[in-house]
Amino acid sequence: QVQLVESGGGLVQAGGSLRLSCAASGSFFSIALMGWYRQAPGKQRELVATIASGGITNYADSVKGRFTISKDNAQKMVYLQMNSLTPEDTAVYYCNQKLANGMIHWGKGTLVTVSS
């Protein structure tokens, strides 16, 4: 059973920074892609950033230049460094894992609140 656990969310003032972490546990063979999504109140879940097994990254236009996704070599952890936060970044942030066999897993999310 694969489990993804996010941490690092919290309350921060506009202009501040947070670093989210996602720990993956359980048995899985090959990870194709890991990423972060977010869902703001009343809105659909949206892509924030992804990182492929080879290290290629992809970002939503709204976070380019402010957020950085990274992972450790064992691909058991993925991080999201968030800088220059704005109130529009307020959301529940979810960790996502897509395996090479097509299976997809989600974490339960961590709340990020940015005050103005």
C-alpha positions in Angstrom: 0.0 0.0 0.0 1.6 3.3 -1.1 1.2 6.2 1.2 2.1 9.8 0.5 2.3 12.2 3.5 2.7 15.9 3.1 4.1 18.3 5.6 5.3 21.8 5.9 2.1 23.8 5.4 1.0 26.6 7.6 0.3 30.3 7.9 2.7 32.8 6.3 2.5 36.4 5.4 2.5 37.6 1.9 6.1 37.7 0.5 7.2 34.9 2.8 8.3 31.4 2.0 7.4 27.8 2.9 8.9 24.4 2.0 6.5 21.5 1.6 7.7 17.9 1.9 6.1 14.7 0.7 7.2 11.4 2.0 6.4 8.2 0.1 6.2 4.9 1.8 5.2 1.4 0.8 6.2 -0.8 -2.0 6.3 0.5 -5.5 8.4 -0.4 -8.5 9.0 2.6 -10.7 8.0 6.2 -10.4 7.3 8.0 -13.6 6.3 11.4 -12.2 5.8 13.2 -8.9 4.1 16.4 -8.4 2.3 19.0 -6.4 -1.3 20.1 -7.0 -3.4 22.5 -5.1 -7.0 23.3 -4.5 -8.2 26.6 -3.3 -11.6 27.1 -1.7 -14.4 26.9 -4.3 -11.9 26.0 -7.1 -10.9 22.9 -8.9 -7.6 21.1 -8.1 -4.8 22.4 -10.3 -1.3 21.5 -11.2 1.4 23.3 -9.5 4.6 21.5 -10.5 5.9 18.1 -11.5 9.2 16.4 -11.7 9.9 13.4 -13.8 12.1 10.5 -12.8 14.9 11.9 -15.0 14.6 15.3 -13.3 12.7 17.3 -15.9 10.4 19.8 -14.2 7.2 21.5 -15.2 5.5 24.4 -13.5 2.2 26.2 -13.8 2.6 29.7 -15.2 1.3 31.2 -12.0 4.2 29.8 -9.9 7.1 29.9 -12.4 10.1 31.7 -10.9 8.7 31.5 -7.4 8.3 27.8 -6.7 10.9 25.0 -7.1 10.2 21.3 -7.1 12.9 18.9 -6.2 13.3 15.3 -5.1 15.9 13.2 -3.3 17.9 10.6 -5.1 16.0 7.7 -3.8 12.7 9.3 -5.0 11.2 8.7 -1.7 10.8 12.4 -1.0 9.6 15.3 -3.1 9.8 19.0 -2.0 8.2 22.2 -3.1 10.0 25.4 -2.1 7.6 28.3 -2.3 8.9 31.8 -2.3 7.3 35.2 -2.7 4.0 33.8 -1.6 0.8 35.7 -2.3 -2.8 35.3 -0.9 -3.6 33.7 -4.2 -1.4 30.8 -3.3 -3.7 29.9 -0.4 -4.9 26.4 -0.9 -4.6 22.8 0.2 -1.5 21.3 -1.5 -1.5 17.7 -2.5 1.4 15.4 -3.3 0.9 13.2 -6.4 2.7 10.1 -7.5 2.3 8.5 -10.9 4.0 5.1 -11.3 5.3 3.7 -14.6 2.5 1.2 -14.6 0.0 4.0 -14.6 -1.2 3.8 -11.0 -1.7 7.2 -9.4 -1.6 8.0 -5.7 -2.5 11.1 -3.7 -1.6 12.4 -0.3 -4.2 13.9 2.0 -2.9 17.4 1.6 -1.4 20.2 3.6 -3.0 23.6 4.1 -1.1 26.7 3.1 -2.6 30.0 4.1 -1.0 33.3 3.0 -2.2 36.4 4.8 -2.1 39.8 3.2 
